[in-house]
């Protein structure tokens, strides 16, 4: 069993208050969050997992409170809803997931995923530098025994074997030829002065003989991508799963950190890896693309900050199949500036949209032949004290039964070559394809 009888008794005592109110219990536990969510996800309609490269983990089961918002003011509207929940303990974390398009996903495969979903889970497992904690939240009118009895029946699971999808097919959506035509059109528009940069996405559909368990996928993604932000959000029979390289926002009090990535190259073996990295660091095309992203973020953070620091020269951030130009941006926010205000200002960054923002987004809306859904949106958590950790939702797949939709995109600038951009997206697909189309 995952929990002892004394632990369950402690939870029961803390949750014995007024049933007409939201009740929250917090106890210390030494339980691996991923093991817990793997054990319990099938018993709840909603579950999630999020892990940072610094080994902080949050896993959740169920939804005691589910808040949502859509449209251009979605972040400010959700902030009002969260602030209406009063007297929350410091350990309470809300899961956050949002789409690239502020209006939300529109295609049937994204059913259950909103424009901005903020959830206070029934059960939250936290492991970070402060140790392990279990947070249980019970909605007004709900009997606490329902969730506690479920927790009492959870058992530790063994590490899963590698996925075996059986026979499968892989299809590009749009076709590779159509996507390269989109790139050619974008390059023409950029050279004609319509905008400086645009990010174009493509998808790969994998139909498998056997369905993949999303949290088994998460386990293997975490092993293969220790430097990534590993995440999964499961809703009903679907799950959005990925291993992102990019931090959109980390906030503690008034201090924030953002780590934009733009400009990419393949990984190599041995000395070749360093050679490729050095070429990336000296590539005029990639440096220009990276500077567009950093400059825009600095401009947008300026009015919100009393201090803003970043390096003039990017470094390398290396993932399993791709290495990126990377810049760490840190800032001290003006008093009272919240994570939702920062997100409303910076998203979508030019790393996933383009520059200038309005013109690039208009081109994406016209040219792209897919529904991005939560791809290039954000996934992570915010807490009751104004803290947050949100990753850009990249290197990902929407898994629904035996069908998976994988997503990747590239930043297109004046010097982009359609064939080279296509090859780069293939590198970005590889971590998910290795699991979902294993042979």
N, C-alpha and C positions, 0 to 999 in steps of 0.2 A: 504494500500500500504506500501511496505517496505521503499520507498524513497520519499522524498518531492520534489516538483518542484524546489525549490532553490538548493537542492543538485544535481539534475539532470542538472540544468543549469550550476552549477559550474563545473561538469564533462565535459559538452559539451564545455565550454570555454577552459579548460585545454587541450582538445583533438583536438583543432581546428588548429593544426600546419600542417606541410608539410605531405600530404597523402603518399608521397613516403618513409616516415621514420616510424619507430616504435614509437608510441606515448603512453605515460603513464600519467595517472592522479591519484592523491591520495587525498582523502578527509576524514575528521573524520566522523564516523557514530556510532550510537548506535543500531546496528542490530545484533541479535544472529546469529553467523555463521552457526550453524546447521539448524536453521529455514530458512536461506537464501538458503542454498544448497538444502534443501528439497523442497523449493518452485520452484527453477530454474533448477534442474537437468534434468528434462525431455525435456528441451528446448535446451540442449547442448549435443554434442556427447561425451563429457568427463567431469567428475566432481569428486571432492574429498573432504574428510574431515579428519582432524587430530587433536587430542586433547591430551594434556599431563596431567599427574596427578596433575600438578601445575596449571591446568585450562587454559593454553594457548590454543587457538584454531585457526585453519586456515581452511577455506572452499573455494573451487574454482569451477569455471564454465568455460568450454571451454578451448581452447588452442590457444593463439596468436602465440606461438613458441613451436614446439615440436622437441626436440633433442633426439637422441638415439645412443647407442653404444653397441657392443657385443664383446666377446672374452676376452682373458687374460688382455688386456690393456684397458678395457672399461672405467675405472674410469679416467685414464689420458686422454683418447680421449674425453670424455664428458667435462672434465675441459677445454680443448682447445676450444670446441664449445661454452661453456658458456662465457669464457673470451673474445670471439670475439664480444659479445653483449656489446657495450660500452655505457657509460654515463647513467647508470641505477640509479634511485633514491634508497635511502637506504632501503625503505620499500618493495622493490620488492622481492618476494619469489617465488622460483621455486619448484614445487612438484617433489619428487624423488620416484621412485619405481624400484626395481631391483630383479632379480631372484637369487636363490641359485646357479645355474649353470651359469658360465660366458657366456656360449653360448646361454643361454635363454631357455624358455619353448619350448617344441617340440610337445606337443599333441594338438589336435584340441580344447579341452575345454579352453585352454589358449590363443586362438586367440585374438590379440589386445594387449597383454601384452608382452613387449620386455625384452631383457636381462638387459637393463638399460634405463629407460625412464625419461627424465628431461623435464618438461613442464613449460613454462611461461604462466599462465592462462590468459584468457581474463578478468576474474573477480576474485578477491581475497578478501575475508573477513577475517580480522585479529582481534583477541581480545587477549590482553595480559596485562602485567603490565603497558604498556604505553597507554592503552585504546583501542578503536575500530577504525579501518580504513578500507576504501574501496579502493582497487587499481584496476584500469581498464587499460588494455593494448590492443592496437589496432594495428594489424599487418600492414606492409606497403601495400598500395593499397586498404585497407579495409575502408569502410565508417563507421565512429564511430557511426552514428545513428542506425546502425543495432543492436549493443549490448545495446546502451542506451535505445532504444525503448523496448527491451526485459526487461531490468531492470525496466522500468517504469510500466510494467504490473505485476510485482511480488507482491504477497500478503502473509501476515503471515499465516502460517499453525498452526493448533492446534496440541497438543501432540497426537501421534498416539496410537491407542489401541494395546494391545499385538497381535503379529502375529497369524494368524489362518491358518496353512497350509492345513487344511482339512485332508483327507486320505493321508497316506504317507507310503513309504517303506524305510528301512535303510539297507544298505549293506556295509560290510567291504571290503576294497580293499587295499592289498590282504586280504584273509581270515585270521581270527585270528590265525588259526593253522599254516598257511604259515608264518605269521609274527613272531610267536614264534619260528619257525624253523630258520628264519633269525637271531633272537637273539641268539639262541643256537650256530649257526655257528659263529657269531661274538665273543661270549665268548670263543669258542675254538681257534679262531685266536688270541685273546688277550692273552690267557694263553700260546699259542705257541710262543709269542713274536713278532707277526706281527705288532701290534700297541698297544697303551695304552687304547684308548677310541674311540668309534665310535657312532654317533647318527643315529639311524634308525627311519625312518618316516613310518607312515601308514595313510590311508585315509578312510573316511566313506562317502558313497554316499547317499544322501537323495533325493528321488523323491517325490514331493508333488503335491497335487491336485491344489493348488493355488500358484502362484509366490509370492515371498517376495520382498517388496520394500527395497533396500539396505540401504537407509538412515533412514527408520523406524527401521531396525535392529540396526543401529548405535545408534539411540536414546535409545533403550532398553539396548544395551550393555553398554553404558555410565552410565545408572542408576544402573545397576547391578555390574559394575566393576569400581568404582570411582578411584581406585588406578592404573588403567591400561592406556596404550597408545591406544586410540580408533581411528580406522582408517577405511576408505573406499576409494577405487579408482574404479570409474565406467567408463567403456569403452564400448560404444554401448549398447548391451543388457546384458552385464556381469558386475559383480562387485566383487572385492576382499575386504572382510570385516573382521575385527578382533578386539580383545582386548588384546594386547600384554602386558606381565609384564616387558619386558626387553628393556632397553635403550642401543642401539648400540653405539650412539655417540651424544653428545651435545657439540657444539663448539661456543664460543664467542671470537673473536679475536684469541689470542694464548692460551686461556684457554679451556680445554676440560674436559668432564666427561663421563665415561663409567660405566655401572652397570651390569656386567655379573652375570647371575644366572645359577647355576648347582647344582643338588641334590635337590630332591623334596619329599614332603609327602602330605598326604591328610589334609584338614581342619577338625577340630573337633568342638564340641559345648561346651561352658563353659570351665571348667577346662581342659577338654580333649584336647582342641585346644592347650593350653600351654604345656601339656604333650607331644603331638605329636611333637610340635616345638622343645622342649628340646631334645627329642630323635633324631631329625634330626640334631641338632647342635652337638651331640656327636656321630653320626654315622660314623664309620671309612670309610665305603664304599662311602657315600655321600661326606664326607670331602675330600677324595682322588679325587673323580670326580670333585669337585669344584676347588681344587688346580690346577688340570691340566689346567683348563680354565684360571684362574687368572695368573698362571705362564707364559702361552703362551702370553697373552695380554701384560704383563709387559715386556717380552722379545721383543715383536714387537714394543711397544711404546718407548722403551729405546732410540733407535737411532734417534727418531723424537723429543725428549723432552729434556729440560734443567732441569725440575723438575718432579718427579713422586711420588705420594703419594697413599697409600692404606693401609687398615687394614690387619694385619696378620690373624685375626680371622673373619670369615663371620658372618653376622647377618641374620635375617629372613625377607623375603619380602612375605607378605601374600596377596593372591588374593582370588577370590570368592570360588574356589574349591580346590586350591593347595597352599601350602606354599613352598618357595624356600630358599636355601642358597644364600646369596647375598653379594657382595663386591662392594663398591664404589671405583672406581679408578679415580683420578684426575691428570692432568698433565698440565704443561706449555710447549707448543710446541716451537721448534726453530723457529725463524723468517721466515715467508714465507711458512710454512707448511699449506696446505689447507685441508678442509674436505675430498676432493677426495683422497688426498695422504694418509690420515689416514684410510679411508675405504678400499683402495687398500691393505694396509698393514694388517689390522686386520680381514677382512672378507674373508672366513667364519671362525668365531671363533670356538674353540672346543666345545662351547655350542650348535652348530648346525651341526658341521662337525665331528671333532675328532682330535686325536693327536697320532703320528705326522700327520700333515695335509695331505700330499700327499698320504700316505698309507691308511689313513682313507677314503679319498675321492675316492680312487680306489676301496675300498671295497664297499662303498655306490653305486658306479656306477655299480658294478657287482651284488650286492645283492638286492637292492631295486626294487620293482615292481610297481613303480608309477613315474609320472612326478611331482616333487615338485613345479615347476613353481616359483611363488613369495614366496611360503611358505619357511621360514627360510632365505629369502633374507632380504630386508630392505624397509621401507616405511617412508616417512617424508618430510622434506623440507630443502633446502639450500637458502641462501639469497645472494644478490649482494655484501654484505660486507664481505663474508667469514664466516658467521655464519651458523649453521646447527642444526637440531634436527632430528635424524633418530632412529626409533625403529626397533628391529628385528621383522620380520613379523611372529608372532606366534599366537596361539589360533584363528584360522582363517578359513574362508570358501571362496571358489570361487562360486559365485551364478550366474547362467545363466538361467533365466526363472524359470521353476519349478524344476530344478535340481541343487543341491548344493553339492560341494565336500569339505568336512572338512578335516583338516590336523592336525596331532600331531606327536610328536616324543619323544624318550627318549635317554638319554646318556647311553651307554652300556659299562660296565667295567668288570674286571675279576670276580667280586663277584655278577654280575647281575643274577637274576632269571627270566626266560621268563614269568612265570605267574604273578609275581609281576610287571614286566615292563608293561605288558598288562593292568593291573588294573590302573596303573598310567596314561597311555594314555587315558583311559576312563574318568578319572578326568579332563584331559586337553580338551577333546572334549565337556564336559558338558555345558559350557556357550553357545556355539553355538547350540548344540543339543536342549537345553531348548527353543530356539527360533524357530529353523527350524523343529523340530519334536515335537512341543507342542501337548499335548493331553488334 
